[in-house]
Amino acid sequence: MWTYALRLPHDPRAARVARMTVRAALDGHGGCGECEVADNAELLTSELVTNAYRHTKGPASLRLTSLGGGRLRVGVWDSHPHVPAPFGEPPWDHVSPVPADAEGGRGLYLVERYADVWGGWPLGEGLLGLGAGGKLLWFEVGGRRGAGWVVATPRARHA
């Protein structure tokens, strides 16, 4: 098992750097760099990092953790405290559909659709050494969707 952490500046290129980091880590550890797990991890990572860039004025952090058995957990911290659906507290509202002609707004829907499990919580000042406040959103891919395994976090949502 392995873990990588990367601090991302508030820069429009951060999503690309995050995608490349996911692919490189999976390739480097023989974690099927060309499979559906890698594709989904890249896509969802890009969406969360893009949201961090669009909705905050500060940096973000990316954390990749191999959980064994082909599972990967990706966490993205940013400085905005709002935890959006579908990451928030019960009843875990679903993401509202986006009109077909909309130019954006599909990222969290994609997490809901392609992640095996996900969660998020607001962070207090100084938690995890990431600075003051903000939130942490995470997802896992590579498991069996809807398998019902338990994830030990304050707010976790199984598909």
C-alpha positions, 0 to 999 in steps of 0.5 A: 500500500502507498500514499502520495500527497500533493499541494496544488496552487490556485492555478487553472492548470492544477486539475491537469497536474492532479490527473497526471499525478493520479496516472503516474502513481497508478502506472508506477505501482502497477495499478492498471494505469490503462484500466477503468479504475485509472480512468475514473480516478483521473476524471473524478480527481479532475472534477474535484480539483476543478471545483476547488479552483473555481469556488475558492481563492486558495490552494488545494491538496490532493491525497492518493491512497492505495487501499489494497485489492485494487482500490484507490482513495482520492481526497481533495482538500480546499479552503471553502467550508461548504460540503456540497451534495452528494458529500454532505450530511444525511439524507445525502441529497443527490446532485440535481440534474444539469440541463443538456446544454449547460457548459458545466455543473456535472462534476459532482454528478459524475462522482455520484455515478462513478465512485464506489463510495464517497464522503466529505466533512468540514475541517476545523482550523489547523486540522491535518496540517492543511491550514485553517478550515475548509473541507475534505471531499474524498471518493474511492474507486476500484471496489465493488459498487454498492458492496456495502463495506464500511468506511470509517469516516464521519460522513460516507456515502455508498452507491 
